[in-house]
Amino acid sequence: MVIHEGEYLGQQLEPIYVLLNGLGLLWMLATGASMFLKTLGLPNWLRRQSKPSEEQS
């Protein structure tokens, strides 16, 4: 638990360690969700288009 909670860093750095762990978790959730949505094969209107389509010109 000492390593998991970042207690070995001391009282001043422990909150930063916990914050970075939380941000890392959110980043992994976001990237995992995006990869999962790509596997579903969403319709084109839901996907973000990287270049404008010919219909818009």
N, C-alpha and C positions, 0 to 999 in steps of 0.2 A: 504494500500500500504506500510505502514511503516513495518508491519510484513512480507509481501510478499517479499520485497526487502532487508530485513535484516538491515534496517537503525537503528534499536534499538541497534545493536551491536557496533555501532560507525564506523568511517571511516577505522580503521585498520582491523577489522574483517569482514566487509561487503563483500569484494571480496572473502574471503574464504567461506562464507555462500552461495554466488551466485555460486561459483565453485562446492561446494558440492551438491547444488540443480541440477545443470547441469549434474553432474556425476550420480546422482540418477535417473534422467530422462533417460539418456543413458542406465543405467543398466535395468530399467524397460522396455525400448524398446527392448533390446536384449533378456531378458528373456521371454517377451511376444511373440516375433517373434519365439523363439525356441519352445514355447508351441504350437503356431499356426502351425508351420511346423510339429510337432509331430501328430497333429490331421489330417493332410492331408494324412498320411500314405505313406511316401516317399519310393521309391524303396530301396532295401538293399544296393546297390552300393553308394547311397548318404548318408547313415547313417554312423556315426562313430561307428566302431566296438570296443567293450570293450575287447574282447579276440580274439586271432587269430583263424581263421577258420581252419578246418581240411584239407582243400585243400592246404593251404600254407605249411604244414609240409612235 
